[in-house]
Amino acid sequence: MATTQIAPAARQRLLPPETGRASFGDALRSEFTKIKSTRSTYWTLLALVVVCVGIGALASAGAASHANQISKATFDATQQSLAGLYVGQLVIAALGALTITSEYTTGMIRTTLSVQPRRGVVFAAKALVFAVVTLVTGLIASFASFFLGQALMSGHHLSVTLGQPNVLRAVIGGALFLTACGMLAYGLGAILRHTAGAITAAIGLLFVLTVLVSFLPSSWQDHVDKWVPALAGSQVWATKVAPDSHQFPAWGGFAVLAGYAAVAIIVGLVCFRTRDA
């Protein structure tokens, strides 16, 4: 009886495809491809830089126009030039929420989890890619705001340089502040899985709560202010502290904001791993 011979190339095509476990590196590449292929990401990051630099320039120009009324002993030229971070935190919070909620909105999260069923890996990859993108953009925004602001104030002898005490820490701290705000929103997005709800919650914690605290009696504010995430975190991009301030020092205040973000991310991870997509 004749035996049918199968050519090596044909035999190779008949073999079942090799299967392997997608690695964390694969997940990182996938998430980076997603975030860079989304047009809204570029527009949001551009808006972040424009808002931070623009508002910082306006604040610096305003200080320069009233230079004769400013006490140089207490004036924080670095913080003045970084004033745009107050609004920038809301822009990056929106992107942080969208980073994870957008896939729930479109249903793409099911495809993502079918390709990479290890949910912890997916969650960590998304968080890491977003954090790196935010940090790099935050550094661009902070340094651009600082240099433009100091140029506007230099003619009135209000400006400072990066070599002066705490200045470089404050400028880099501005980027860390934005990153922590974005990660807080990312965690809220994983918890709520709804874009509008996550953005609203992030704005409530970062902005509305800050406004509400200002209506408290001053004796209460002394004890509450330092635990409000945005107020505490903003200490990292300040170089001078008022003698009567009850805030934590720079890194202590940032630790409070980072703590809020860490809690949101941990709870978000638990929800991401235990709930149906």
C-alpha positions, -999 to +999 in steps of 0.1 A: +000+000+000+014+034-010+022+058+017+014+095+012+044+117+019+038+152+032+062+179+024+079+196+054+064+230+046+029+215+043+034+195+075+043+227+093+011+243+082-009+213+095+006+216+130-015+235+156-003+270+162+020+276+192+004+292+221+021+313+247+012+334+277+012+371+269+039+388+290+038+421+309+060+436+282+033+426+256+007+442+277+028+474+280+032+475+242-005+470+237-015+497+261+010+522+247-003+515+212-039+522+224-030+554+241-009+568+213-035+558+186-063+577+203-066+612+190-082+626+221-051+617+241-030+642+220-055+669+223-059+664+261-022+665+267-018+695+245-046+712+264-028+704+296+004+721+285-014+751+271-035+756+303-006+752+326+017+775+307-010+800+298-024+805+333+011+805+348+020+833+324-010+853+333-003+849+370+033+858+365+024+889+344-001+899+371+026+897+398+050+917+377+025+945+372+020+948+410+057+943+419+058+974+440+031+959+463+047+925+467+069+915+497+099+896+482+104+879+516+072+860+514+065+860+476+069+825+460+079+832+424+081+795+416+046+787+428+033+818+410+046+806+377+031+772+383-004+785+391-018+768+360-014+734+378-046+743+397-066+739+365-042+714+349-051+688+376-087+687+363-075+682+327-053+653+336-080+638+358-103+636+328-077+617+308-069+594+338-106+584+340-109+580+303-078+557+302-098+529+317-135+538+313-133+543+276-129+505+271-159+498+292-179+523+271-170+508+238-170+472+250-133+468+240-125+456+276-138+422+267-114+419+238-085+431+259-092+405+286-097+377+261-062+384+247-046+390+282-068+372+308-045+381+337-065+412+348-038+424+372-013+426+344-037+446+322-045+469+351-008+475+359+002+480+323-025+506+318-015+524+350+022+524+342+018+536+306-005+564+317+017+574+346+048+577+323+030+597+297+016+620+323+049+625+341+067+633+308+040+658+298+039+672+333+076+679+332+072+697+299+044+718+313+061+726+346+094+736+331+078+756+303+056+774+329+085+781+352+108+795+325+082+817+309+069+829+342+104+838+355+111+856+322+080+877+327+089+886+363+126+891+358+123+927+348+109+935+382+134+915+402+109+889+413+123+859+394+143+830+408+165+804+392+165+766+393+197+767+414+180+785+444+168+765+474+138+742+467+131+756+432+141+725+412+122+703+436+091+724+432+092+724+394+097+686+393+071+684+421+046+700+398+049+671+373+046+646+402+015+665+414-002+661+380+008+624+378-007+617+413-040+635+403-042+615+371-036+582+390-063+591+415-087+596+386-075+563+370-084+545+402-118+561+404-124+551+368-117+515+376-141+516+406-170+534+388-164+521+352-184+552+340-166+581+324-188+609+335-191+595+370-153+590+374-145+625+361-172+640+384-158+621+414-122+632+406-132+669+402-152+666+435-121+654+454-096+677+437-115+709+432-149+711+448-137+697+482-110+724+482-136+751+476-159+737+503-132+737+529-126+774+525-161+780+539-153+763+572-144+783+603-107+792+603-101+771+634-114+740+615-095+748+584-062+746+603-069+709+609-087+700+577-067+718+550-037+695+553-058+664+546-075+678+515-058+660+485-052+690+462-042+714+490-018+689+505-003+679+472+003+715+461+029+719+489+053+699+467+054+728+441+058+756+467+092+769+478+081+790+507+057+783+536+039+809+556+050+809+593+014+804+605+007+776+580-006+743+594+002+723+562+025+694+560+060+700+545+065+695+508+070+657+506+046+651+535+018+669+517+026+651+485+024+618+504-012+627+514-022+631+478-003+600+468-021+581+496-055+591+481-043+579+447-029+546+461-062+538+479-082+545+448-059+523+427-059+494+452-097+495+454-099+499+416-076+468+411-098+447+434-129+458+415-112+452+382-102+417+391-135+406+408-162+421+386-175+409+353-163+429+323 
